[in-house]
């Protein structure tokens, strides 16, 4: 008889993301309470290519390059690691080798990027909270907040809602002419997709997210968030754009629409389900392993709840899929 863990249901998108973030198969297995072999089997079933020894070779970082990034441009080690495609520890090791002094601890305490008015509740800020709950990351022990996605539109929407502008876009080509320029980091390690990262330290922004209930290492520990009812649908649209999807369930008599949310935290999914029942009337959803699913009429109700008006911040390809179905 096979061990029960052999039957664990882990969505491909979640498994790809965790592995692309640098976690090993053993570390992913620990997150879901299964063996390394189970994760290896799931990846083989999905056709996810695994890293080779070549991927772990230490990068040779020239002193001039490191001084330019750290000293002249004032970037932090995680930013540099994302730019160069290496581990943060490698950046610190080379700094020590070259005698480049580190900035004092806490030097990011007073940095501000996000305008104060953009931290108040609005459709845009609620959408950002949803993106952080799905694709974002609050680093441990500092004020750094990361947004990483393989979808360029996601990071552009994230920046736009916060009053920021990716630095690879000219000021005249960005909707908000007063937006604060922010570094957009791009990295790609074959065979993975290109990743886009917005990484910065802003103590007030970080504190605001923590007030709402977001935490570091949230994948399995995230719980209910303090999101006002008025903005819950905007928050949920951000969560759906990050960790949700539409699909069509094929049936002999009639195809049906399926909408689902993915999270490693069951209490978080239960909170979403209960709040949707209360505010959206989308009864009929059910939780299976790490997915909250709505099918048929409840899925169509979910779409109407999310896309309640035109010109809302949202991932266009997902809205287009729902619109085409309706």
Secondary structure, 3 states (H helix, E strand, C coil): CCCHHHHCCCCHHHHHHHHHCCCCHHHHHHHHCCCHHHHHHHHHHHCCCCCCHHHHCCCCCCHHHHHHHHHHCCCCHHHHHHHHCCCHHHHHHHHHHHCCCCCCCCCCCCCCCCCHHHHCCCHHHHHHHHHHHHHEEECCCCCEEEEEECCHHHHHHHHHHHCEEECCCCHHHCCCCCCEEECCEEECCCCCCCEEEEEEECHHHHHHHHHHCCCCCCCCCCCCCCCCHHHHHHHHHHHHHHHEEEEEECCCCCCEEEEEEECCCHHHHHHHHHHHHHHCCCCCCEEECCEEEEECHHHHHHHHHHCCCCCCCCCHHHHHHHHHHC
